[in-house]
Amino acid sequence: MATKAKPKSTTGIDGRPQWSGQVGFIISAIGSAVGLGNIWRFPGVAYENGGGAFLIPYLVALLTAGIPILFLDYAIGHRFRGSAPLALRRVKRWLETLGWFQVTICVVIAIYYAAILAWAISYFVFSFNQKWGDDTGGFMYGSYLHLADTPGFSFDFVAGVLIPLALVWIAVIVVMALGVAKGVEKANIVFMPTLAIAFLILVIRSVFLPGAKDGLNAFFTPDFSKLGDPDVWIAAYGQIFFSLSIAFGIMITYSSYRKHRANQTTPGLVVGFANSSFELLAGIGVFSIVGFMAHEQNVAVADLSGLKGVSLAFVTFPKVISQMPGSALFGALFFGSLFAAGFTSLTSILQVIMAGIQDKFKVSERNSALMVGVPLAVVSLLFFGTTTGLYVLDVMDNWANNIGIIISAIIMTICVLWVAGKYKELAFHLSSLSTFKVKWTWLVLVGIFSPLLLIYMFGQVMYNLIKSGYDPSSYTRAFEFKAGWLVFILMVAASIVMTFVRWKEDPDKFEAWPGFTGKEF
């Protein structure tokens, strides 16, 4: 008599949730990395920084900083088996504050990221009848967002944004409540293949549009003179840091759910190159469509504007989609892809927060989903369901990414590897569990090169913000202080407060990995 196969456990030997297997982890990690920035940020950044020549510093950034720091995140999360606060505390007790700072970065990103998903799902519906009409800019900022004339904070709610935003939060809370394997992993298994197929169809159709060749020439034609500009290299490293989901808790958390003897570096290489491949695919699709737009308007691609960010996704693309044969289908494919990419990234961001709460207070996945999701949903609705939501989103995004994540990466690379002296232990851990071994090269890249580069990037960002502000043509210094600096101060304060909150159970008692004496490296 045949026996039924034993179901895969979704809980580790220490009671910690875990992925169903390596494939589930890889798909989920790719789902986290592939997000909104891949579709609407990378093509514009590449175009502005040398076109095809930008791919050179981009690849260098991937190999010298992106993948090495990704490995560092994996090693910390897997060896010390905890959320960002718990794992970093187990590295050194005082590093718990850094873990909570990474959690607060995710809190800020989550509340505005959900708003963009709400816009995407709205535009998915609008695609079927091109509700945006001929004036796509007027529709987006006027008819849809009802954007206030001046930046600020208001409680003038917009029903057309509030309702889809509430639906996004309900959906993501349900997924998070189902847990790591049954919720987050299964959502990625559904959304990632769907995203890949939908976006591939969109790209294939795009490259055959009239004028697509001009768009691709604009995207790929190298301007090698740009390679001598330090800002181009900084842009490449910035894109890698922000698109790979590194240094702000996501990959530490995800790797903590891996099985006891799981390969670390090979999946990291798969995730890193899969993310970059999707960015390249997005660039091909976006600039094929931009070339078509230039062809229809009988202008050069260089004369077009709005080729990055919100303007690209919700103003430029709808205008182009309306002119395409089969516009309803391709509009649905684009905005459906945007939503799918964003939803999997949002679940990873929320998992960082939930994992920290679960470890600190020993609550279940379901309870932590409610404890985290409901308050964040309320804050998100209050800030981004209003007529001033876009202004607040723009400034908060800049401070969370260009200041928060860079500071987190600097502190983590220096303090974990050198101050805490964990460089040999983590290198040994990665190599002992992986087919791809890390050597001294990894330590040099992640422990010396990356921190120096990040410090330089941080200095540039701070200099520009102090000298001229983020966007002086759009925002006053007072508004930037409230939506940017004040939010950052609150993040730091919350991190310190959470550090002093008592742990439900002793966080320093855990089964250490055997085999490392310090002589193996």
N, C-alpha and C positions, 0 to 999 in steps of 0.2 A: 504493500500500500504506500503510495507516494505521500511524502510529508510536505507540508507547506513551508515555503522559504521563510526563514526568520526575518521579520521586518527590521529595517535599519534603525538603529537607535538614534534619537534626536537629542540625547542627553549624554554628556561625557561622564567619565568615572568620578569626577568631582561634583557632579550635579549641574555642571554648566551646559547651557544649550549648545548644540553643535550642528554644523551643516550635515546633510545626508551623505556627502562625499566630496571628492576633489572637484568633480564637474560642477556640482552645485555651488561650491565656493567660487570657482573661476567665473561662472556666469554672473553670480551676484556681484563679484568684485568689478567685472567689466560693466555691469549695470550701474554701479556707483560712479565709475570713472566717466562713462559715456553719458553726458548730460547736456544741458542747454548750451553750455559754453562750446561744445564740439560743433554744434550746428550754426550758432549765430556769432560766436566770438572768433574762432580760429580763422575762417576765411577772410574776415575783415582785417585781422591782425597780420596775416600773411601778405595780403594785398598792400597794406600800408608800409610794410617793412621789407620790400625787395622782391615780392612775388616768389618766383621759383627759387631765388637765391636764399630766401628765408628758410627754406627747407634744410639748408646746411646748418645754421645755428640751432634750428629746432631739433634736428637729429642729434647734434652734439649735446644739447641740453637734456634730451631724453636719456642718453647713455651716461653722461657725467653727473647728473643730479637727480633726474626723475626716478629712474630705476634704482639707483643706490639708496635714495631716501625711502622708496617703496619697500625695499628689503629691510631697512631699519625699522619701519613701522611693523612689518611682518614679524621680525625677530622679537621686538618688545612685546607685542600682543600675544604671541604664541608661547614664548618662554615664561612670561610672568602671568599668563592666563587670566586676563581681566580686562575690564573697560579701561579707557584712557586714564581716569583717576587712579584706579586700583593697580593697573600694571605699572604706571610710572611711580606710584608710591612704593611698590615692591622693588623698583630699581633703587630709589632713595626716598626716604619718607617725605622729605621736603619738596620732592617733585610732584606730589599729589596736586599742588596748586596749579601746576602747568596742565595736568590732566583736566582739572575743572575749567581752566581757561579754554582748552580745546572744546569742552562741552558747551561753553557759552558762545563760542564762535558758531557752533552748529545751531544753537538756539536762535541766534540772529539770522543766520542764513535760512533756516527752516521757515520762519514767519514770513519772509518775503518771497522765498522760492515758491511757496504754495500759491501766491498771488499770480505769478507768471503761468503756472499750470492752469489756473482758473481762466486766464486770458486765452491760453491755447485751446482749452476745451470749448470755450465760447466760439472761437474762430473756426474750430472744427465744424460746429453746427452752422456757422455763417457761410461756410464754404459751399454748401449745397445750393444756395441761391445768390451768392456774392452780395450779401447784405451790405458790405462796405461801400458798394457803388463805385463811382469814378474818383471821388476824393477820399482816398484811403487814409490820408493823414488827418483830414477833418473828421472822418468817422472814428478813427482810433482815439484821438485825443478829445474830440468833442462829443459825438453821439454815444460812444461806448464808455470811455473813462470819465466823461464830464470833467475833464481836468481843470482845476482852478487856475485863474490867471496868474497868481503869484504863489511861490512855494511857501509851505507852512504846514500846520497840523489842523485838521478839521474833523468834525463829526457829521459832515454832510455826506451821508451814505448813498451809494449808487447801487440800486437793486440788481442791475445787470451784471455787476461784478460780485456783489455780496453773495448771491445765490450760488453761482458755480464755485466760489471760494469755499463756501460752507460744504458743498458736495465733495470737493477735493479732500477737505479735512476729515469728513466722515469716512470716505473710502480709505484713506491712508491709516486712520486709527483702527479700522477693522483689520486691515492687513497686518499692522504691527501687533495687534492683540492676539493674532493667531500664532505668533512666535517666529523664531529665526527660520526653522526648516519649513513649517507649514504655511507661514505667511510671507516673509521677506524672500526666501529662496523661490517659492512657487510663483510669486509675483514676477520675479526676474525671469524665470523659465518661460512664463507666458509672454511678458513684454519684450524681452530682448530678441527672440527670433522674429516676433511680429515687427519690431522696429527695423531689424536687418532687412527683412523682405520688403516692407513698405518703402524704406528709404532707397533700397537698391532699384526698385521699380521706378521711383521718382528720378533717380540719377540717370538711369538708362534712357528714360524718355527725354530728360533734359538735354543730354548731349546731342540729340538729333534735332533740336529746335533750330530755327533759322537764327544765325548770329551767335550760336553757342560757341563756335570756334573762336570768335573774338573775345568772349568772356574767358575761355580757357587760356588763351594767349596772355590776357591781362593777369591771370592768376599765376601761370607757370613761367612766363618770360622773366628770366633772372635779371635783376639790376645789381650786379656784383659790387657796384660802388657803395651799396648799402652795408656791405659786410665790414666796412671800416668804421661804421657808426656804432658806438657802444650801446646806444639806445635800442638798436635792432636786436642785439644779443640779450639785453635785459628783457625785451619783449618776448623773445623765444623762451627764456628760462621762466618768465612769469606765466606764460601759457602752459608750460609743462607742469609747474607747481599747482596751478589752479585746476587743470583738467584731470590730473591723475588722482585727485582726492587724497593727497599726502599731507602729513604734518598737522592735521587737525582732528585726529582721533578716529577717523573712519576705518582705516586699514589696521590700526591697532585693535579696534573692536572686532572687526571681521576675522582677523587672524586668531583671536582668542577663542573663536568657535570651531577652530579646526581640530581634527583628531590628533591624538597624542603623537604619533609618528607620521606627520604629514610633510610632504615635500614643500619647501618654502620658496626657493628661488625660481624653479622652473615655472610654476604658476605666475610668479611675479613678472617674468619675461613675457608670458602669454598675455597677461593683462596690459602691460605697458605697450606692447606692439599692437595689440587689438585696439586700444584706445587711440593710438596715433593713426592707425589705418582708417578708423572711422572718421577721424578729423580730416584726413586727406580725401576720403570719399565725399564728406560734406562739402569740402572746398570745391571739388569737381562739380557737384550738383548745384551748389549755390551760384558759382560763377558761370556755369552754362546758362542758368536762368537769367543772371544779370546781363550776359551777352545778348540773350534774346530780347531783354528789355531795351537795351541800347539800340538794337536793330529796329525794333518797333518804333522807337522815338527818333530814329535816324541821327543819333549822336554817338560819340565815342564813349567807351566804357569809363574812361578817366573822367568824363564830364558828369557822371552820375554821382549822387550823394546818397547817404543813408545806407551804407553797405556794412553796417555792424550793429549788433545789439538789438534793442527794442525796435528801432526804426527799420532794420533789415527784416525782422520776422513779421512785424505787424503793420508796416506801412509799405515797404518796397515789395515784399513778396505777394501780398494780396493784389497789388496793382498788376504785377506780372501774371499772376494766376488767372486773373480775369481775362487776359489777352491770349491765354493758352487754349489750344483745342482740348476738350475734355476737362475744362477748368474745375468743375465740381469734384471730380475724382482726384485731381492732383492737389487741390486745396485740402481735401480730406486727408490725403497721404502725408502732406507736409505737416499740417497741424496735429494729425494723429501721431506722427513720428516725434514731433516736439513734445507732446504730452507723454508719450511712452518713455522717452529719454529722461525727461524731468521727473517722472513719477518714481522710477527706480533709484534715481539719485536722492530724491527726497526721503525715501525709506531708509537709505543708508545714513543720511544725516540724522534722522530721528533715532536710529538705532544707537548712535553714539550717546545721545542724551538718556535714552531708556536704559542702556546698559549701565551707565553711571548710577542711576537711581536704583536699579535692581541690586547692584553690588553694595551700595551704601546702606540701603534700608531693607534688603532681603525681601523684596516684593516680587510677585509673579509677573510674567510677561504681560498678561492681560491687565493687571492692575497698573503696571507701569505705563502701559499704552494710554490708559485713561488719565493717570496722574500727569503725564507729559503732554499728551495730545490735546486734551480739553483746554487747559490754560493757554497753550500756544495757539490753538485755533481762535480763542477769544481775542488774544492780542493781535493776531494776524487780521482778523475781521475788523478790529477797531482801527488799525493803522492803514490797511491796504484795501479795505472795502469802501474807501472814501474818495472824494474828489482830489485829495492831495497825495494819494497813495504812491503814484509814480515818482514824485519828488523825493519822498522819504525812502523809497526803495533804492533809487539811484545813489543817494548819499550813503545809506547804510551798507550797501553792497561794496562801495569803494573802501570804506573803513574796515569792514570785516575781512575782505580779501587782501587788500594792499597793505594793511597794517597788522590786523589780527593774525592771519596765517603766516606772514613773514616773520613776525616776532616769535610765534610758536615754533616755527622751523629752526630759527636761530638758537633759541633756548634749548630745544630738544637735541639738536645735533651736538652742541657744545657740552651741555650738562650731562647727558646720558653717556656719551662716549668718553669724555675727558674728565669732567669734574667727578662724576660717579665712577669712572674707570671701567665701564662695562664693554669697551671695544673688543677685547679678546673673547669675552664670554659670548657676546652676541654673534661675533664672526664664527666662533666655534659652533654655536647653535645652528646657524644657517647652513654651514657646510656639513655638519654631521647628519642633517636630515634631508639633504638635497643632492641631486645629481650634478647640478651646476654649483661648483664650490666658489666661495668668495675668498679673496686673497688680500694682501696689503693694499692693492689698488683700490679695493672697495673702501677701506679705512681712510685712505688719502682723499678719495672723492667725497665721502659722506662726512668725514670728520675735519677736513681742512678746506678743501676747495669749496664745497657747498656753503659752509658758514661764512667764509670770506665773501663769496658772491652775494649771499643773502644780506649781509651787513651793508654791502655797497648798494644793493637795491633799496634797502630800508632807508639808507641815508638820502638817496635820490628822492624817494617818495616824501620823506619828512621835509626835506629842503623845499620841494615844490609846494607842499601843503602850507608850510609856514610862510613862505614868500608870497604866494599868490592865491592860495586856497585851492579847492578842488576844481570848481568851475565858476570863476568869478563873473562870467557873463550870465549865468543862470541863478546862482545862489548867493545870498548874503553870508558874511562870516558868522552872523548870529544863528542862521538856520543850519549851517554846516556844523557849528558847535553842538547844537541840540540833537541833530540827527546823526552826527558822526562822533565827535569827541566825547560827548556826554554818554552816548551808548557804550563807547569803548571803556570809559571810566566805570560804568556800571558792570561791565563784563569782568573787569579786574576785581572790583569789590565783591561781586558774587562768587568769584573763584576763591577768594580768601575766606569768605564766610563759610562756603561749603567745605573747605579744608578742615575747619574747626568743628563742624558738625560730627557728632559721635557716630562711629560705625556700629551697625547692628551686631555684627560679628567681627572677631579679630581679623583684620585684613592681612596681617603679616604671617598668618598660619596657612601655608599651602605646601603641597608636595613639590619640592624643588626637583628640577631636572637632574638626573644623575650623570656622572661621567666627566664633568668639567673640573679640573684642578688648577687651571691656569698655565700648565706646562704643555698643553696640546698644541698651542698655536705657534 
